[in-house]
Amino acid sequence: MRRSMLVPARLITAALTSVLAVGLTAGCAPGTPAGGTDDANRTDRSDGTGAGFAEVLALPAPTADYAWYPETVSAALPSVLYADGGEAHASELAAVGRFTGWAPGEPAHPSLEEIDLTFAVDEVVDSLGDLTMLEGGTVTVHVAVDGSADADRVAEELLALDDVVLFLNHVGPEPWPPPEWVVVFDNAFLGDVHDDAAITWPVAQAIAANNPADAHPEADVSTLDELRAAAG
C-alpha cells in the first residue's frame, strides 16, 4: 500500500451533496477556467455538472477544522518550517514541469479513482535534500479523484496544461530519488505556470469558491521568481 511520508492522504468517505462553482481562477475573467479558455466555448468538461479539473480536485478539500495546514503557498515549500505543535515541513519537493502522459491507477478507496500521471521535471525549485538529479527526468504523480467524476477528462485537462508547479511528497518504497509522488494536501498545491511566468493556483481557488471556510493556501507568491525567492 502506498503511503505519504509526511502528510497522510485522506480518504473520501462522505457522499457529495453540493455542486462546485466553475471557473473562478485568479487572473482570469469570470467564466474563464484555469487553462484560460472562455467557459462558453469550452466543450471538454469533466463531468455532468460542468466542473473542470480544478473543481473536481477541490472536492476532498480539508474543512475549516483541519488541524495541520500551511496558510500560504510559501509556507508549504520544503525548506520552510511551520508550527504544528512543533515544527514540520509540508512538502518534500517543489518542482516545475509538465504532464506528458497518464494511465489509470489503483485507487486507495472504493469511492475514488486514481490517475497516474507522468510528470517531466524541468526544474527543482526546492526540496528536502538535493533532488536536482530529477531534472530532465520523469516521475509518476498519483492523483485521486472522486469516483463520480470523469477521470479520463480530468486527466486530459491536466495534460492540456503547459507548465505546472507541484508541491509533492513521495509515496511507497524509498528508492532514491523517489519515483512516485502525490500533490500535498489533496492536490491543493498545484500551480498553473503561464507564459509570462505568472502562477495561478486553480485548485486552491476552486476550494475557496466552493466554501471559503475550507482550508486552502493564500497565494502569497504569484510568479516563478517569487517562488524561487521564497525558497531561498
C-alpha positions in Angstrom: 0.0 0.0 0.0 1.4 3.4 -0.9 1.8 5.9 1.8 2.7 9.6 2.0 5.9 10.1 4.0 4.8 13.4 5.6 1.2 14.1 5.0 -1.1 11.1 5.0 -3.7 11.1 2.2 -7.3 11.5 3.5 -10.0 9.1 2.2 -13.2 10.5 0.9 -16.0 8.7 2.8 -18.9 11.2 2.7 -21.3 11.5 -0.2 -21.1 14.7 -2.1 -24.0 17.0 -1.6 -23.2 20.1 -3.5 -22.1 21.2 -6.9 -19.0 23.3 -7.1 -18.9 26.7 -8.8 -17.0 26.8 -12.1 -14.2 28.9 -13.5 -13.1 31.1 -10.6 -9.4 31.3 -11.2 -7.0 34.2 -10.3 -6.0 36.3 -13.2 -9.0 35.1 -15.3 -12.2 36.8 -16.0 -15.4 35.3 -14.6 -16.4 32.2 -16.6 -12.8 31.5 -17.6 -11.3 28.3 -16.3 -7.6 27.7 -15.3 -6.4 26.9 -18.8 -7.6 30.4 -20.0 -10.3 29.1 -22.3 -13.6 31.0 -22.3 -16.1 28.9 -20.5 -18.9 29.5 -23.0 -16.7 27.9 -25.7 -15.3 25.0 -23.6 -16.5 21.5 -24.5 -14.2 19.2 -22.6 -15.9 19.3 -19.2 -15.0 16.7 -16.6 -18.5 15.6 -15.5 -22.2 16.3 -15.9 -22.1 19.3 -13.5 -19.8 21.2 -15.8 -16.9 21.1 -13.4 -13.3 21.2 -14.8 -10.3 19.5 -13.3 -9.8 22.2 -10.6 -13.3 21.8 -9.3 -13.1 18.0 -9.3 -9.7 18.1 -7.5 -11.2 20.5 -4.9 -13.9 18.1 -3.8 -11.9 16.5 -1.0 -10.8 19.9 0.4 -9.8 20.0 4.0 -12.5 21.5 6.2 -12.0 24.6 8.4 -11.1 22.5 11.5 -8.2 20.8 9.6 -5.5 20.8 12.3 -2.4 20.9 10.2 -2.4 23.1 7.1 0.0 25.7 5.8 -1.8 29.0 5.4 0.2 30.2 2.4 1.9 28.8 -0.6 5.3 29.8 0.6 4.7 28.1 4.0 4.4 24.8 2.1 7.8 24.9 0.5 10.0 22.0 1.5 12.7 24.2 3.1 10.2 26.2 5.2 9.3 25.2 8.7 5.9 26.0 10.1 4.4 25.2 13.5 2.2 22.3 14.3 2.8 21.7 18.0 6.4 21.8 17.0 7.9 22.3 13.5 7.3 20.4 10.3 7.7 20.5 6.6 4.5 20.5 4.4 6.2 19.0 1.3 9.4 17.3 0.2 9.7 18.7 -3.4 8.6 21.7 -5.3 9.2 21.3 -9.0 8.3 22.9 -12.3 7.5 20.7 -15.3 4.6 19.3 -17.4 2.4 16.3 -17.6 3.3 14.2 -20.6 1.1 11.1 -20.2 -1.3 9.2 -17.9 -2.7 5.8 -17.1 -5.5 4.5 -14.8 -4.1 3.8 -11.3 -5.2 1.7 -8.3 -7.4 3.8 -6.1 -6.9 3.6 -2.3 -10.6 3.5 -1.6 -13.7 2.2 -3.5 -15.2 5.8 -3.7 -12.1 7.0 -5.6 -10.5 6.7 -9.0 -6.8 7.2 -9.5 -4.9 8.9 -12.3 -1.2 8.1 -12.6 0.4 11.0 -14.5 3.9 11.1 -16.0 5.5 14.3 -14.9 8.6 15.6 -16.7 10.7 17.6 -14.2 12.3 20.7 -15.7 13.3 22.5 -12.5 13.6 21.6 -8.9 12.7 24.8 -7.1 13.1 23.5 -3.6 13.5 20.1 -1.9 14.3 18.3 1.3 17.8 17.1 0.4 19.2 17.5 -3.0 16.8 16.3 -5.6 18.2 18.2 -8.6 19.0 14.8 -10.2 15.3 14.6 -11.1 15.7 17.5 -13.5 15.5 16.2 -17.1 13.8 13.0 -16.0 10.2 11.9 -15.2 8.4 10.7 -12.1 4.9 9.4 -11.5 2.3 11.6 -9.8 -0.7 9.9 -8.4 -3.9 12.0 -8.4 -7.0 10.7 -6.7 -10.4 11.9 -7.9 -13.9 11.2 -6.7 -15.5 8.2 -8.4 -18.4 10.2 -9.7 -16.1 12.3 -11.9 -14.9 11.5 -15.4 -11.3 10.6 -14.6 -10.4 10.4 -18.3 -11.4 14.0 -18.9 -9.7 15.2 -15.7 -6.5 13.6 -16.9 -6.8 15.1 -20.4 -7.4 18.6 -18.9 -4.2 18.2 -16.8 -2.3 17.1 -19.8 -3.6 20.1 -21.7 -1.9 22.5 -19.2 1.5 23.8 -20.2 4.0 24.2 -17.3 2.8 23.5 -13.8 4.5 23.7 -10.4 3.7 20.9 -8.0 4.4 20.6 -4.2 4.9 16.9 -3.7 5.6 14.2 -1.1 6.9 10.8 -2.1 5.0 7.6 -1.5 5.6 3.9 -1.5 9.1 2.3 -1.2 12.0 4.5 -0.7 14.5 4.3 -3.6 16.5 7.4 -4.2 15.4 9.5 -6.0 11.8 8.5 -5.3 9.9 7.6 -8.4 6.3 8.1 -7.1 4.7 11.2 -5.6 1.4 12.8 -4.6 0.5 16.5 -4.6 0.3 17.6 -1.0 -3.0 18.3 0.8 -5.3 16.6 -1.6 -3.9 18.2 -4.8 -4.4 21.8 -3.5 -0.8 22.8 -4.2 -0.9 22.6 -8.0 0.1 25.8 -9.7 -0.5 26.7 -13.3 2.5 28.5 -14.8 1.7 30.9 -17.6 3.8 32.1 -20.5 4.8 35.2 -18.6 5.9 33.1 -15.6 2.9 34.1 -13.6 1.4 31.4 -11.4 -2.2 30.8 -10.6 -3.5 28.2 -8.1 -6.7 26.8 -9.7 -7.4 24.0 -7.2 -7.0 26.3 -4.2 -9.2 28.9 -5.7 -11.9 26.3 -6.5 -11.8 25.3 -2.9 -12.3 28.9 -1.8 -15.1 29.4 -4.4 -17.0 26.3 -3.0 -16.6 27.2 0.7 -14.2 30.0 1.8 -14.1 28.4 5.3 -12.4 25.3 3.9 -8.6 25.2 4.4 -6.8 26.5 1.3 -3.4 28.3 0.8 -3.3 32.0 0.3 -1.4 32.8 -2.9 1.4 34.9 -1.4 3.6 34.1 -4.5 2.3 34.8 -8.0 5.4 34.3 -10.2 8.1 31.8 -10.6 10.7 34.3 -9.4 8.7 35.0 -6.3 8.5 31.3 -5.6 12.3 30.9 -6.1 12.9 33.8 -3.8 10.7 32.3 -1.1 12.6 29.1 -1.4 15.7 31.0 -0.7 
